[in-house]
Amino acid sequence: MTRHFLVILITLGVAGCQSAGPRVQICPEHAKKLNLALTGPVAADGADGLYLATAKTLMRYDRRGDRIENVLNDPCPTIRDIAVTPDGVVLVLRPRELSAYMAGYLVTLYPLPGEARALSCDREFAYVLTTRGEGTRLLRIRLAGETKGTMQPILTTEGWPQDLCAVRGGCLVVSGGNIFKVTDPVAGKDKNQSQVAIVLLVAMQEPIISVAADQGRRIVYFATKDMSYAWIKGEIVPVFPAGSRLAWAGDTLTICRPALSDGQLIQIPGVSRHTRTLLEELTQSTH
């Protein structure tokens, strides 16, 4: 693994001098000046915009103008997660409800049957992890169509999954050091019951904090506390020596490292090319 890290650091040393290389958008010193208390939740609004949660509110960061602004008229210290639909609707997960950001306010969409933990979405569905007692439930909420608002339990587990990411036909769920693909329910032989498939995608010794996916290129990005990785062509590739909460859009990977007064925001534009280069160098170094 030490040899792998050397490959990463050499590559980053070259890429950091180029416009497409990894870059620190908000450094700890900058965050201190802004009194920016990042709490971790982050969602990408296209390649250039981000929504970030702080200890008091919801912020929007514009990479093109290097601007960050508070978008809520009232304080909100209880944001558990954020997601942006393909249509640009900003969904905000609060302890017992799923809300939408509209013109400076959070509007409740649906109450949740448990304590909310994580959120992801696609065009049709929002996927939510909630906990009650000793167990965790994965819910699927329809966002459009005639059955809009329908809430369907997909999976119940005694564990405490940390994160999830909507993908075609289901979602990725992080539990401990594992990432599972959980498919959407399909009708079984008994029409009153539905079936889901669960497939192990990634297994690590360290706890995984966050997961994001580039479905078009079939790359899954995930992060531990101190490292961000990519799962590509069946291989696990370290892509950046920092981890925590991830967001992806427009081939740009965002790493949000939360802290009370010196949080950090790192972005890797063109991350798929960066990842493929690392995969090639890693493959050469092991042969």
C-alpha positions in Angstrom: 0.0 0.0 0.0 2.9 2.4 0.7 4.0 1.9 -2.9 0.5 2.8 -4.0 0.6 6.1 -2.0 3.8 7.1 -3.6 2.2 6.7 -7.0 -0.7 8.9 -5.9 1.6 11.6 -4.5 3.7 11.8 -7.6 0.7 12.0 -9.8 -0.9 14.7 -7.6 2.3 16.7 -7.7 2.1 16.9 -11.5 -1.7 17.3 -11.7 -1.7 20.1 -9.1 0.1 22.4 -11.5 -2.6 21.9 -14.2 -6.0 23.4 -14.4 -7.6 20.0 -14.4 -5.8 18.7 -11.3 -7.1 18.4 -7.7 -7.5 21.7 -6.0 -8.4 23.0 -2.6 -11.4 25.3 -3.0 -11.8 26.2 0.7 -8.8 25.7 2.9 -8.9 25.6 6.7 -7.5 29.2 7.0 -10.2 30.4 4.6 -12.9 28.6 6.5 -11.7 30.2 9.8 -11.9 33.7 8.2 -15.5 32.9 7.0 -16.3 31.3 10.4 -17.5 28.4 8.2 -18.6 25.5 10.5 -19.0 22.7 7.9 -20.9 19.7 9.3 -20.4 17.4 6.4 -23.6 17.1 4.2 -22.8 18.2 0.7 -24.6 17.9 -2.7 -23.5 18.9 -6.2 -25.7 21.3 -8.2 -24.0 20.6 -11.5 -20.2 20.8 -12.0 -19.8 24.3 -10.6 -22.3 24.6 -7.7 -22.5 23.0 -4.3 -24.9 23.0 -1.4 -23.2 22.7 2.0 -24.6 22.3 5.5 -23.2 24.2 8.4 -24.0 24.2 12.1 -26.6 26.9 11.5 -27.8 27.0 7.9 -27.6 25.8 4.3 -24.9 27.4 2.1 -24.3 27.5 -1.6 -20.8 27.6 -3.1 -20.3 28.8 -6.7 -16.9 27.5 -8.0 -16.9 29.8 -11.0 -17.2 33.0 -9.0 -15.5 31.5 -5.8 -18.5 32.7 -3.8 -20.3 31.2 -0.9 -23.6 32.5 0.5 -26.2 31.6 3.0 -29.5 30.6 1.2 -31.9 30.3 4.1 -33.8 33.2 5.7 -34.1 31.3 9.0 -31.5 29.3 10.9 -31.6 25.5 10.5 -29.2 23.6 12.8 -30.6 20.2 12.1 -29.6 19.3 8.5 -28.8 15.6 8.3 -28.2 15.4 4.5 -28.7 17.1 1.1 -29.4 15.9 -2.4 -30.2 17.6 -5.7 -32.6 16.0 -8.2 -31.7 15.9 -12.0 -34.3 18.6 -12.3 -32.4 20.9 -9.9 -34.7 20.5 -6.9 -32.7 20.7 -3.6 -33.9 18.1 -1.1 -32.9 18.5 2.6 -33.1 15.8 5.2 -34.0 16.8 8.7 -34.3 14.6 11.8 -37.9 13.5 11.1 -38.8 14.9 7.7 -37.8 15.3 4.1 -37.9 18.9 3.0 -37.3 20.9 -0.2 -35.5 24.2 -0.5 -37.7 26.9 -2.0 -37.0 30.6 -2.2 -35.0 30.9 1.0 -37.1 28.4 3.1 -37.3 24.7 3.8 -40.8 23.4 2.9 -41.8 20.0 4.4 -42.6 17.4 1.8 -43.0 14.2 3.8 -42.7 13.2 7.5 -40.5 10.2 8.2 -41.2 7.2 10.4 -37.9 7.3 12.3 -34.7 9.3 12.9 -33.3 10.4 9.5 -29.6 9.5 8.7 -28.9 9.8 5.0 -30.5 10.8 1.7 -29.9 10.3 -2.0 -32.2 10.7 -5.1 -32.7 10.3 -8.8 -35.4 11.7 -11.1 -38.2 9.4 -9.8 -37.2 8.5 -6.2 -35.7 9.7 -3.0 -33.9 7.0 -0.9 -33.7 7.6 2.8 -32.1 5.8 5.7 -34.0 6.1 9.0 -33.4 4.5 12.4 -35.8 3.4 15.0 -34.7 1.5 18.1 -31.9 -0.8 17.2 -32.6 -1.1 13.5 -32.2 0.9 10.3 -34.8 1.1 7.5 -34.1 1.9 3.8 -37.1 3.8 2.4 -38.0 4.7 -1.2 -40.2 7.8 -1.7 -41.7 8.4 -5.1 -41.0 12.0 -6.3 -43.2 12.1 -9.4 -46.1 10.5 -11.2 -49.6 9.5 -10.1 -48.2 7.8 -7.0 -46.1 10.7 -5.9 -45.4 10.6 -2.2 -45.7 6.9 -1.9 -43.3 5.6 0.8 -42.1 2.1 0.4 -39.8 0.2 2.9 -37.1 -1.7 0.9 -34.9 -3.1 3.5 -34.6 -3.4 7.3 -31.3 -4.2 9.0 -30.1 -4.4 12.6 -26.9 -2.5 11.6 -26.3 1.2 11.3 -25.6 2.0 7.6 -23.8 5.4 7.2 -24.6 6.6 3.7 -26.3 5.7 0.4 -26.2 6.7 -3.3 -29.1 6.4 -5.8 -28.1 4.4 -9.0 -30.0 2.9 -11.8 -32.3 0.2 -10.5 -31.7 0.8 -6.8 -29.1 2.4 -4.6 -25.7 1.8 -3.0 -25.7 1.4 0.8 -22.6 1.9 3.0 -22.4 -0.3 6.1 -19.2 -0.5 8.1 -16.4 -1.1 5.6 -18.8 -2.5 2.9 -20.7 -1.1 0.0 -23.8 -3.1 -1.1 -25.9 -2.6 -4.2 -29.6 -2.9 -3.2 -32.0 -3.3 -6.1 -35.4 -1.7 -6.3 -38.2 -4.1 -5.2 -39.8 -6.4 -7.8 -43.0 -8.3 -7.4 -42.5 -11.8 -6.1 -44.7 -14.9 -6.8 -47.0 -13.6 -4.0 -48.2 -10.3 -5.3 -48.5 -9.0 -1.7 -44.7 -9.3 -1.3 -41.7 -7.8 -3.1 -38.2 -9.0 -3.4 -34.9 -7.1 -3.5 -31.4 -8.3 -4.4 -28.3 -7.4 -2.3 -24.9 -7.6 -3.9 -21.5 -6.9 -2.1 -19.6 -4.4 -4.3 -16.7 -3.2 -2.0 -15.2 -4.6 1.2 -12.7 -2.6 3.2 -11.1 -3.0 6.7 -11.7 0.7 7.5 -15.2 2.2 8.0 -16.5 3.9 4.8 -18.1 7.3 5.4 -19.5 8.3 2.1 -20.2 7.0 -1.5 -20.9 8.7 -4.9 -21.3 7.2 -8.4 -20.5 8.2 -12.0 -22.9 5.8 -13.6 -22.1 6.7 -17.2 -18.4 5.6 -16.7 -19.2 2.9 -14.2 -17.1 4.3 -11.4 -18.0 4.3 -7.8 -16.2 6.8 -5.5 -16.1 6.3 -1.8 -14.2 7.7 1.2 -12.9 6.7 4.6 -11.8 9.3 7.1 -8.4 9.8 5.5 -8.6 8.6 1.9 -10.9 8.8 -1.1 -11.1 5.8 -3.4 -12.6 4.7 -6.7 -14.0 1.3 -7.6 -13.3 0.9 -11.3 -13.2 -2.2 -13.5 -13.3 -4.4 -10.4 -10.3 -2.6 -8.8 -10.1 -0.3 -5.8 -7.9 2.7 -6.5 -6.9 5.4 -4.0 -7.5 8.7 -5.7 -6.8 11.4 -3.1 -5.1 11.4 0.4 -8.1 12.9 2.1 -11.6 11.7 2.8 -15.0 12.3 4.5 -18.2 13.3 2.7 -18.3 13.1 -1.1 -20.4 14.6 -3.9 -20.1 14.1 -7.6 -21.5 15.8 -10.7 -20.2 16.7 -14.2 -17.1 14.6 -13.7 -16.0 16.7 -10.7 -15.5 14.9 -7.4 -16.0 17.0 -4.2 -14.5 16.1 -0.9 -16.0 17.9 2.1 -14.0 17.6 5.3 -16.2 19.0 8.1 -14.9 20.9 11.2 -16.3 23.4 13.6 -14.1 26.3 12.5 -11.6 25.1 9.8 -13.5 22.8 7.5 -12.1 22.1 4.0 -13.4 21.7 0.5 -11.4 19.9 -2.1 -12.5 19.3 -5.8 -11.0 17.1 -8.6 -12.3 18.3 -12.0 -12.0 15.6 -14.7 -11.8 13.0 -11.9 -12.5 10.1 -14.3 -9.4 10.8 -16.3 -7.4 11.3 -13.1 -8.8 7.9 -11.8 -8.0 6.0 -15.0 -4.4 7.4 -15.0 -3.9 6.2 -11.4 -5.4 2.8 -12.3 -2.9 2.5 -15.2 0.1 3.5 -13.0 -1.1 1.2 -10.2 -1.5 -1.7 -12.6 2.0 -1.1 -14.0 3.6 -0.9 -10.6 2.1 -4.3 -9.6 3.3 -6.2 -12.6 
